Amino acid sequence: MNPVMAERDGSETVFLFAFFRESMTKWRYFFLPERLVSGVVEQTWDVGQDAG
């Protein structure tokens, strides 16, 4: 993940999503809004399954 690329896109979401995906196993989602989590977790889970 290239932070510069995320900045150039003008969106922190890309970088934050990558960070969340990496730290999800440690922190789960107890500190995030439930609405945000439900969507992110589904995407992250799919990515995680693909990665094996």
C-alpha positions in Angstrom: 0.0 0.0 0.0 1.4 3.3 -1.1 0.3 6.3 1.2 1.3 8.7 -1.6 -1.0 6.9 -4.0 -3.9 7.3 -1.4 -3.1 11.0 -1.0 -3.1 11.5 -4.8 -6.5 9.9 -5.0 -7.6 12.5 -2.5 -9.1 9.8 -0.3 -7.9 8.6 3.1 -10.4 5.7 2.8 -8.0 3.6 0.7 -5.2 3.9 3.2 -7.4 3.5 6.2 -9.1 0.4 4.7 -5.7 -1.1 4.2 -4.7 -0.3 7.8 -8.0 -1.7 9.1 -7.6 -4.9 7.1 -4.1 -5.4 8.6 -5.2 -4.6 12.2 -8.6 -6.3 12.1 -7.3 -9.6 13.6 -6.0 -7.7 16.6 -8.7 -5.0 17.2 -11.8 -6.5 15.6 -14.3 -3.7 15.2 -15.4 -2.9 18.8 -14.4 0.8 18.3 -16.0 1.4 15.0 -19.6 2.4 14.1 -21.7 -0.7 13.5 -22.9 0.6 10.1 -19.4 1.1 8.8 -18.2 -2.2 10.2 -20.9 -4.4 8.6 -19.9 -3.3 5.1 -16.1 -3.3 5.7 -16.1 -6.6 7.4 -17.8 -8.3 4.5 -15.3 -6.9 2.1 -12.4 -7.7 4.4 -13.6 -11.2 5.0 -13.8 -11.9 1.2 -10.3 -10.6 0.7 -9.1 -12.6 3.7 -10.6 -15.8 2.3 -9.0 -15.2 -1.1 -5.7 -14.7 0.6 -6.1 -18.0 2.3 
